[in-house]
Amino acid sequence: MKDNPYRPFAAKITSLTPETDLEFTLTVEASVDMTPGQFFQVSLPKIGEAPLSISAFGPDWIQFTVRAVGRLTNALQDLRKGEDLFIRGPYGVGFPLDVLQDSNLVIVAGGSGTAPV
């Protein structure tokens, strides 16, 4: 269920948009309470699971911007609209936006973590 962050649930793909040769943005249907800076464990049966940061979200959707660098992320890139993947979470504390508002920030990311930033 979506109220248990440790139990995966199916999320239907509504779009998959190529960004570069290796990076793509995946949008799924999901109604989950979350805050910016959190992440989900994303999985495909018999392929694997990986932690992916949220790149955007709305009341009934989540976006992940992913770099295809491994078995799971390459398999995710091959999925199509209407197919399901599995997610569990959200995990992490997130960013305290009320405290950070009107602040100057420097965000540092590297490797495959650069894609959602």
mmCIF file of the C-alpha atoms, coordinates in Angstrom:
data_MODEL
# 
_entry.id   MODEL 
# 
loop_
_atom_site.group_PDB 
_atom_site.id 
_atom_site.type_symbol 
_atom_site.label_atom_id 
_atom_site.label_alt_id 
_atom_site.label_comp_id 
_atom_site.label_asym_id 
_atom_site.label_entity_id 
_atom_site.label_seq_id 
_atom_site.pdbx_PDB_ins_code 
_atom_site.Cartn_x 
_atom_site.Cartn_y 
_atom_site.Cartn_z 
_atom_site.occupancy 
_atom_site.B_iso_or_equiv 
_atom_site.pdbx_formal_charge 
_atom_site.auth_seq_id 
_atom_site.auth_comp_id 
_atom_site.auth_asym_id 
_atom_site.auth_atom_id 
_atom_site.pdbx_PDB_model_num 
ATOM 1   C CA . MET A 1 1   ? 0.000  0.000   0.000   1.00 0.00 ? 1   MET A CA 1 
ATOM 2   C CA . LYS A 1 2   ? 1.048  3.592   -0.518  1.00 0.00 ? 2   LYS A CA 1 
ATOM 3   C CA . ASP A 1 3   ? 0.756  4.267   3.219   1.00 0.00 ? 3   ASP A CA 1 
ATOM 4   C CA . ASN A 1 4   ? 3.592  1.793   3.925   1.00 0.00 ? 4   ASN A CA 1 
ATOM 5   C CA . PRO A 1 5   ? 6.897  3.155   2.520   1.00 0.00 ? 5   PRO A CA 1 
ATOM 6   C CA . TYR A 1 6   ? 8.493  -0.311  2.785   1.00 0.00 ? 6   TYR A CA 1 
ATOM 7   C CA . ARG A 1 7   ? 6.010  -2.068  0.496   1.00 0.00 ? 7   ARG A CA 1 
ATOM 8   C CA . PRO A 1 8   ? 6.445  -1.568  -3.267  1.00 0.00 ? 8   PRO A CA 1 
ATOM 9   C CA . PHE A 1 9   ? 3.400  -0.581  -5.308  1.00 0.00 ? 9   PHE A CA 1 
ATOM 10  C CA . ALA A 1 10  ? 2.796  -0.488  -9.050  1.00 0.00 ? 10  ALA A CA 1 
ATOM 11  C CA . ALA A 1 11  ? 3.116  2.885   -10.770 1.00 0.00 ? 11  ALA A CA 1 
ATOM 12  C CA . LYS A 1 12  ? 1.957  3.266   -14.378 1.00 0.00 ? 12  LYS A CA 1 
ATOM 13  C CA . ILE A 1 13  ? 4.253  5.116   -16.783 1.00 0.00 ? 13  ILE A CA 1 
ATOM 14  C CA . THR A 1 14  ? 2.518  8.118   -18.358 1.00 0.00 ? 14  THR A CA 1 
ATOM 15  C CA . SER A 1 15  ? 5.528  9.377   -20.321 1.00 0.00 ? 15  SER A CA 1 
ATOM 16  C CA . LEU A 1 16  ? 9.175  8.656   -21.017 1.00 0.00 ? 16  LEU A CA 1 
ATOM 17  C CA . THR A 1 17  ? 11.081 11.589  -22.497 1.00 0.00 ? 17  THR A CA 1 
ATOM 18  C CA . PRO A 1 18  ? 14.670 11.297  -23.787 1.00 0.00 ? 18  PRO A CA 1 
ATOM 19  C CA . GLU A 1 19  ? 16.893 14.119  -22.508 1.00 0.00 ? 19  GLU A CA 1 
ATOM 20  C CA . THR A 1 20  ? 20.275 12.972  -23.909 1.00 0.00 ? 20  THR A CA 1 
ATOM 21  C CA . ASP A 1 21  ? 21.601 9.674   -25.288 1.00 0.00 ? 21  ASP A CA 1 
ATOM 22  C CA . LEU A 1 22  ? 21.935 8.342   -21.730 1.00 0.00 ? 22  LEU A CA 1 
ATOM 23  C CA . GLU A 1 23  ? 19.434 10.400  -19.734 1.00 0.00 ? 23  GLU A CA 1 
ATOM 24  C CA . PHE A 1 24  ? 15.645 10.324  -19.772 1.00 0.00 ? 24  PHE A CA 1 
ATOM 25  C CA . THR A 1 25  ? 12.724 11.585  -17.707 1.00 0.00 ? 25  THR A CA 1 
ATOM 26  C CA . LEU A 1 26  ? 10.172 9.041   -16.574 1.00 0.00 ? 26  LEU A CA 1 
ATOM 27  C CA . THR A 1 27  ? 6.739  10.197  -15.342 1.00 0.00 ? 27  THR A CA 1 
ATOM 28  C CA . VAL A 1 28  ? 4.531  7.790   -13.384 1.00 0.00 ? 28  VAL A CA 1 
ATOM 29  C CA . GLU A 1 29  ? 1.052  7.986   -11.863 1.00 0.00 ? 29  GLU A CA 1 
ATOM 30  C CA . ALA A 1 30  ? 1.360  8.039   -8.079  1.00 0.00 ? 30  ALA A CA 1 
ATOM 31  C CA . SER A 1 31  ? -0.385 9.898   -5.253  1.00 0.00 ? 31  SER A CA 1 
ATOM 32  C CA . VAL A 1 32  ? 2.153  10.001  -2.430  1.00 0.00 ? 32  VAL A CA 1 
ATOM 33  C CA . ASP A 1 33  ? 2.920  12.663  0.175   1.00 0.00 ? 33  ASP A CA 1 
ATOM 34  C CA . MET A 1 34  ? 6.521  13.783  -0.335  1.00 0.00 ? 34  MET A CA 1 
ATOM 35  C CA . THR A 1 35  ? 8.845  16.760  -0.161  1.00 0.00 ? 35  THR A CA 1 
ATOM 36  C CA . PRO A 1 36  ? 11.622 17.924  -2.520  1.00 0.00 ? 36  PRO A CA 1 
ATOM 37  C CA . GLY A 1 37  ? 14.896 16.127  -1.819  1.00 0.00 ? 37  GLY A CA 1 
ATOM 38  C CA . GLN A 1 38  ? 13.368 12.742  -1.055  1.00 0.00 ? 38  GLN A CA 1 
ATOM 39  C CA . PHE A 1 39  ? 13.910 9.596   -3.121  1.00 0.00 ? 39  PHE A CA 1 
ATOM 40  C CA . PHE A 1 40  ? 12.215 6.297   -3.973  1.00 0.00 ? 40  PHE A CA 1 
ATOM 41  C CA . GLN A 1 41  ? 13.414 2.745   -4.468  1.00 0.00 ? 41  GLN A CA 1 
ATOM 42  C CA . VAL A 1 42  ? 12.387 1.893   -8.038  1.00 0.00 ? 42  VAL A CA 1 
ATOM 43  C CA . SER A 1 43  ? 12.273 -1.727  -9.164  1.00 0.00 ? 43  SER A CA 1 
ATOM 44  C CA . LEU A 1 44  ? 11.429 -4.084  -11.985 1.00 0.00 ? 44  LEU A CA 1 
ATOM 45  C CA . PRO A 1 45  ? 10.771 -7.760  -11.181 1.00 0.00 ? 45  PRO A CA 1 
ATOM 46  C CA . LYS A 1 46  ? 13.679 -10.073 -12.044 1.00 0.00 ? 46  LYS A CA 1 
ATOM 47  C CA . ILE A 1 47  ? 15.848 -7.045  -12.977 1.00 0.00 ? 47  ILE A CA 1 
ATOM 48  C CA . GLY A 1 48  ? 16.614 -5.192  -9.761  1.00 0.00 ? 48  GLY A CA 1 
ATOM 49  C CA . GLU A 1 49  ? 16.031 -2.134  -7.623  1.00 0.00 ? 49  GLU A CA 1 
ATOM 50  C CA . ALA A 1 50  ? 17.779 1.239   -7.344  1.00 0.00 ? 50  ALA A CA 1 
ATOM 51  C CA . PRO A 1 51  ? 17.332 4.459   -5.363  1.00 0.00 ? 51  PRO A CA 1 
ATOM 52  C CA . LEU A 1 52  ? 16.191 7.308   -7.619  1.00 0.00 ? 52  LEU A CA 1 
ATOM 53  C CA . SER A 1 53  ? 15.776 10.947  -6.670  1.00 0.00 ? 53  SER A CA 1 
ATOM 54  C CA . ILE A 1 54  ? 12.599 12.806  -7.547  1.00 0.00 ? 54  ILE A CA 1 
ATOM 55  C CA . SER A 1 55  ? 13.125 15.466  -10.218 1.00 0.00 ? 55  SER A CA 1 
ATOM 56  C CA . ALA A 1 56  ? 9.547  16.819  -10.047 1.00 0.00 ? 56  ALA A CA 1 
ATOM 57  C CA . PHE A 1 57  ? 6.160  15.843  -8.629  1.00 0.00 ? 57  PHE A CA 1 
ATOM 58  C CA . GLY A 1 58  ? 2.515  16.841  -8.488  1.00 0.00 ? 58  GLY A CA 1 
ATOM 59  C CA . PRO A 1 59  ? -0.577 15.676  -6.607  1.00 0.00 ? 59  PRO A CA 1 
ATOM 60  C CA . ASP A 1 60  ? -0.903 12.462  -8.642  1.00 0.00 ? 60  ASP A CA 1 
ATOM 61  C CA . TRP A 1 61  ? 2.412  12.038  -10.483 1.00 0.00 ? 61  TRP A CA 1 
ATOM 62  C CA . ILE A 1 62  ? 6.160  11.693  -9.892  1.00 0.00 ? 62  ILE A CA 1 
ATOM 63  C CA . GLN A 1 63  ? 9.045  12.329  -12.296 1.00 0.00 ? 63  GLN A CA 1 
ATOM 64  C CA . PHE A 1 64  ? 12.463 10.735  -12.176 1.00 0.00 ? 64  PHE A CA 1 
ATOM 65  C CA . THR A 1 65  ? 15.275 11.965  -14.420 1.00 0.00 ? 65  THR A CA 1 
ATOM 66  C CA . VAL A 1 66  ? 17.607 9.014   -14.818 1.00 0.00 ? 66  VAL A CA 1 
ATOM 67  C CA . ARG A 1 67  ? 20.985 8.259   -16.359 1.00 0.00 ? 67  ARG A CA 1 
ATOM 68  C CA . ALA A 1 68  ? 21.034 4.797   -17.964 1.00 0.00 ? 68  ALA A CA 1 
ATOM 69  C CA . VAL A 1 69  ? 24.238 3.365   -16.472 1.00 0.00 ? 69  VAL A CA 1 
ATOM 70  C CA . GLY A 1 70  ? 23.299 -0.068  -15.146 1.00 0.00 ? 70  GLY A CA 1 
ATOM 71  C CA . ARG A 1 71  ? 21.044 -3.072  -15.579 1.00 0.00 ? 71  ARG A CA 1 
ATOM 72  C CA . LEU A 1 72  ? 17.948 -1.511  -14.004 1.00 0.00 ? 72  LEU A CA 1 
ATOM 73  C CA . THR A 1 73  ? 18.311 1.994   -15.419 1.00 0.00 ? 73  THR A CA 1 
ATOM 74  C CA . ASN A 1 74  ? 18.869 0.606   -18.934 1.00 0.00 ? 74  ASN A CA 1 
ATOM 75  C CA . ALA A 1 75  ? 15.761 -1.576  -18.532 1.00 0.00 ? 75  ALA A CA 1 
ATOM 76  C CA . LEU A 1 76  ? 13.770 1.463   -17.361 1.00 0.00 ? 76  LEU A CA 1 
ATOM 77  C CA . GLN A 1 77  ? 14.835 3.324   -20.517 1.00 0.00 ? 77  GLN A CA 1 
ATOM 78  C CA . ASP A 1 78  ? 13.311 0.514   -22.621 1.00 0.00 ? 78  ASP A CA 1 
ATOM 79  C CA . LEU A 1 79  ? 9.861  0.724   -20.970 1.00 0.00 ? 79  LEU A CA 1 
ATOM 80  C CA . ARG A 1 80  ? 6.883  2.307   -22.727 1.00 0.00 ? 80  ARG A CA 1 
ATOM 81  C CA . LYS A 1 81  ? 3.887  4.424   -21.767 1.00 0.00 ? 81  LYS A CA 1 
ATOM 82  C CA . GLY A 1 82  ? 1.237  2.306   -20.022 1.00 0.00 ? 82  GLY A CA 1 
ATOM 83  C CA . GLU A 1 83  ? 3.695  -0.195  -18.534 1.00 0.00 ? 83  GLU A CA 1 
ATOM 84  C CA . ASP A 1 84  ? 4.188  -0.545  -14.782 1.00 0.00 ? 84  ASP A CA 1 
ATOM 85  C CA . LEU A 1 85  ? 7.254  -0.287  -12.628 1.00 0.00 ? 85  LEU A CA 1 
ATOM 86  C CA . PHE A 1 86  ? 7.319  -0.615  -8.843  1.00 0.00 ? 86  PHE A CA 1 
ATOM 87  C CA . ILE A 1 87  ? 8.228  2.049   -6.325  1.00 0.00 ? 87  ILE A CA 1 
ATOM 88  C CA . ARG A 1 88  ? 8.482  2.219   -2.565  1.00 0.00 ? 88  ARG A CA 1 
ATOM 89  C CA . GLY A 1 89  ? 9.084  5.217   -0.403  1.00 0.00 ? 89  GLY A CA 1 
ATOM 90  C CA . PRO A 1 90  ? 9.534  8.106   -0.152  1.00 0.00 ? 90  PRO A CA 1 
ATOM 91  C CA . TYR A 1 91  ? 12.739 8.005   1.880   1.00 0.00 ? 91  TYR A CA 1 
ATOM 92  C CA . GLY A 1 92  ? 14.934 10.761  3.238   1.00 0.00 ? 92  GLY A CA 1 
ATOM 93  C CA . VAL A 1 93  ? 14.099 13.900  5.164   1.00 0.00 ? 93  VAL A CA 1 
ATOM 94  C CA . GLY A 1 94  ? 13.754 16.271  2.205   1.00 0.00 ? 94  GLY A CA 1 
ATOM 95  C CA . PHE A 1 95  ? 14.622 19.945  2.076   1.00 0.00 ? 95  PHE A CA 1 
ATOM 96  C CA . PRO A 1 96  ? 13.085 22.369  4.626   1.00 0.00 ? 96  PRO A CA 1 
ATOM 97  C CA . LEU A 1 97  ? 11.722 24.745  2.000   1.00 0.00 ? 97  LEU A CA 1 
ATOM 98  C CA . ASP A 1 98  ? 10.189 27.095  4.571   1.00 0.00 ? 98  ASP A CA 1 
ATOM 99  C CA . VAL A 1 99  ? 13.631 27.628  6.139   1.00 0.00 ? 99  VAL A CA 1 
ATOM 100 C CA . LEU A 1 100 ? 15.466 27.856  2.797   1.00 0.00 ? 100 LEU A CA 1 
ATOM 101 C CA . GLN A 1 101 ? 13.094 30.322  1.128   1.00 0.00 ? 101 GLN A CA 1 
ATOM 102 C CA . ASP A 1 102 ? 14.849 33.516  -0.033  1.00 0.00 ? 102 ASP A CA 1 
ATOM 103 C CA . SER A 1 103 ? 18.277 31.947  0.656   1.00 0.00 ? 103 SER A CA 1 
ATOM 104 C CA . ASN A 1 104 ? 21.220 31.650  -1.716  1.00 0.00 ? 104 ASN A CA 1 
ATOM 105 C CA . LEU A 1 105 ? 22.021 27.972  -2.203  1.00 0.00 ? 105 LEU A CA 1 
ATOM 106 C CA . VAL A 1 106 ? 24.806 25.980  -3.795  1.00 0.00 ? 106 VAL A CA 1 
ATOM 107 C CA . ILE A 1 107 ? 23.816 22.446  -4.769  1.00 0.00 ? 107 ILE A CA 1 
ATOM 108 C CA . VAL A 1 108 ? 26.615 19.999  -5.538  1.00 0.00 ? 108 VAL A CA 1 
ATOM 109 C CA . ALA A 1 109 ? 25.964 16.754  -7.417  1.00 0.00 ? 109 ALA A CA 1 
ATOM 110 C CA . GLY A 1 110 ? 28.104 14.298  -9.318  1.00 0.00 ? 110 GLY A CA 1 
ATOM 111 C CA . GLY A 1 111 ? 27.931 11.162  -11.395 1.00 0.00 ? 111 GLY A CA 1 
ATOM 112 C CA . SER A 1 112 ? 24.475 9.743   -12.044 1.00 0.00 ? 112 SER A CA 1 
ATOM 113 C CA . GLY A 1 113 ? 23.105 11.968  -9.241  1.00 0.00 ? 113 GLY A CA 1 
ATOM 114 C CA . THR A 1 114 ? 23.460 14.961  -11.551 1.00 0.00 ? 114 THR A CA 1 
ATOM 115 C CA . ALA A 1 115 ? 20.459 13.944  -13.678 1.00 0.00 ? 115 ALA A CA 1 
ATOM 116 C CA . PRO A 1 116 ? 17.659 14.860  -11.228 1.00 0.00 ? 116 PRO A CA 1 
ATOM 117 C CA . VAL A 1 117 ? 19.356 18.121  -10.210 1.00 0.00 ? 117 VAL A CA 1 
# 
